[in-house]
């Protein structure tokens, strides 16, 4: 009978409760950038790096979505400003990115802002 010798090698990688590797966000960003610069297919790059293809595809998609997100933020306002805006005849809304919406049709500007807020 032979003796089986088992050795546990600790690589320092974090693992989740199911034993899957947890890749830090910075590393995921590096890998996606390397993939884009490589000219390889996603499948080939994932295989070369030892990454599960669906996981890697999810990282690529998440970065694409993140890049297209708009940094628009709104400030909560009461309705007391509405009467003064209507009396002045014009309403102006400025977004943090510098975009400005100005109109004499207050109801339309209010509707636009409500639609943007979803």
C-alpha positions in Angstrom: 0.0 0.0 0.0 1.2 3.5 -0.9 1.1 6.5 1.2 -0.6 9.6 -0.2 1.1 12.9 0.6 -1.1 16.0 0.4 0.3 19.5 0.5 -1.8 22.6 1.0 -0.4 25.6 -0.9 -1.6 29.0 0.3 -1.5 31.5 -2.6 -3.0 34.4 -0.6 -6.0 34.6 -2.8 -9.3 35.5 -1.1 -12.1 33.0 -1.5 -15.8 33.3 -1.0 -17.9 30.8 1.0 -18.2 28.5 -2.0 -14.5 28.4 -2.5 -14.4 30.7 -5.6 -11.6 33.2 -6.0 -12.5 36.8 -5.2 -10.7 39.2 -7.6 -10.3 42.7 -6.3 -11.8 45.5 -8.4 -8.4 47.0 -9.3 -7.2 43.7 -10.7 -10.5 43.2 -12.7 -10.0 46.7 -14.2 -6.3 45.8 -15.1 -7.4 42.5 -16.7 -10.1 44.1 -18.8 -7.7 46.8 -20.0 -5.1 44.2 -20.9 -7.8 42.2 -22.8 -8.8 45.3 -24.8 -5.1 46.0 -25.7 -4.4 42.4 -26.5 -6.5 42.1 -29.6 -7.5 38.6 -28.5 -11.0 37.3 -28.3 -12.6 37.3 -24.8 -12.6 33.5 -24.8 -8.9 33.2 -25.6 -8.0 35.9 -23.1 -10.0 34.4 -20.3 -8.5 31.0 -21.0 -5.0 32.4 -21.1 -5.5 34.2 -17.7 -7.3 31.2 -16.1 -10.6 33.1 -15.7 -14.0 31.5 -16.1 -15.4 33.0 -19.4 -18.8 34.0 -18.1 -17.2 35.8 -15.1 -14.8 37.6 -17.4 -17.6 38.6 -19.8 -19.5 40.0 -16.8 -16.4 42.1 -15.8 -16.1 43.5 -19.4 -19.8 44.3 -19.5 -19.8 46.0 -16.0 -16.9 48.3 -17.1 -18.7 49.2 -20.3 -21.9 50.0 -18.3 -19.9 52.0 -15.8 -18.2 54.0 -18.5 -21.6 55.0 -20.0 -23.2 56.0 -16.7 -24.1 59.7 -16.5 -22.8 61.5 -13.4 -26.1 63.5 -13.2 -27.3 64.1 -9.7 -30.3 66.0 -8.5 -30.9 68.1 -5.5 -34.2 67.7 -3.7 -36.3 70.9 -3.7 -39.7 71.8 -2.3 -42.4 73.3 -4.4 -42.2 76.8 -2.9 -39.9 77.9 -5.8 -42.6 77.1 -8.4 -44.7 80.2 -7.7 -41.7 82.6 -7.9 -40.5 80.9 -11.1 -44.0 81.3 -12.7 -44.2 84.9 -11.7 -40.7 85.6 -13.2 -41.9 83.9 -16.4 -38.9 81.7 -16.7 -37.5 78.6 -14.9 -33.8 77.6 -15.0 -32.5 74.2 -13.9 -28.7 73.6 -13.7 -27.2 70.2 -13.3 -23.9 69.5 -11.6 -22.2 68.8 -15.0 -23.0 72.4 -16.1 -26.0 71.4 -18.3 -28.7 74.1 -18.1 -32.4 73.8 -19.0 -34.2 77.2 -19.2 -37.7 77.7 -20.4 -40.7 80.0 -20.0 -42.9 76.9 -19.9 -42.4 76.0 -16.3 -44.7 72.9 -16.4 -42.6 71.4 -19.2 -39.3 71.9 -17.3 -40.9 70.4 -14.2 -42.1 67.4 -16.3 -38.6 67.0 -17.8 -36.9 67.0 -14.4 -39.5 64.5 -13.0 -39.0 62.3 -16.1 -35.2 62.4 -15.6 -35.5 61.5 -12.0 -37.5 58.4 -13.1 
